[in-house]
Amino acid sequence: MSKKKAGGKIRQQANVAGKRLGLKVSGGEKVQAGNILIRQRGTAYHAGQNVRVGRDHTLYATSKGSVSFKERSGKSVMDVV
């Protein structure tokens, strides 16, 4: 008679690498056009002036300047000015 080990199937699954999400630049930092500002799931931060949204909700700069964070109507907004 044999017994199954507890959690045997769980141990067979591979460990998945992290997706490297989060802020890539901080406030006041200089950026070029096309630089990625934040990688996120959903819109924790919204696009402001000179910032566009990628199809995976990534925010990126459309012109060169410095990054600033603001609150607009209860939402965190990233601008490049």
N, C-alpha and C positions, 0 to 999 in steps of 0.2 A: 504494500500500500504506500502511495506517495502523496505528499501534500504540496500544494502550490505555495510559493513564497508570497508574502504580502508585498504588494507594490511591484511585482516582477515586471509587469508591462510598462510601468512608469519609468523604470530604470533603463529600458531599451531605447527610449527616445533620445535623440541627440540634443545637446545644449545649443540653443539658438543665440547667435551673436546679437548684441545691442544695436539699435538703429541710429545711434549718434544724434539724437534729437536735442533741441534746446537752443539757447541764444549763441550765436557765433560772433557777435560784436556787442560791445557795451555802449552806453550812452556817451556822446561826445567823441566817439572814435570816428576817424576819417574813413570813408569807403569810396570805391570806384563803382561805376555803372556795371551792373551784373553781379556784384558781390551778394552772397547769401547772408541775410541778416539773422534769420531764425528758421529752424526746421521744427515743425510742430504737427501734432495730430489734432485736427479741428482748428478753429480760429481762436486760440487763447489771446493772441495779439492780432490786431486788425491793421490793414495797410492804410497809411496816411499819404502825405505829400511825397511824391517821387519814389513811391514804393508800390510794387505789384505783387499779386498772389499767384503762385504756381499751382499746378493741378493737385499737388499733394499738400496744399496749404502752406508751402514754404514762402516766406517773404523775402524779396530781393530788391536791391536798389536799381532804379532806372536812370539815375544821374549821380555824379560825384558830389560829395558833400560830407557833412557830419550827421551822425545818428542822434535822434532825440526821441524820448518817450513822453507820451501825454495821456491824460484821461479825457475822453470825450463821451459824454452821455453814458457813463458807467463802463466804458470799454477801454482797454489798453490799446493805444495806437502808436505805431512806429512811423516816424517821419525821417526823411533825409533832406536837410536844408543847407 
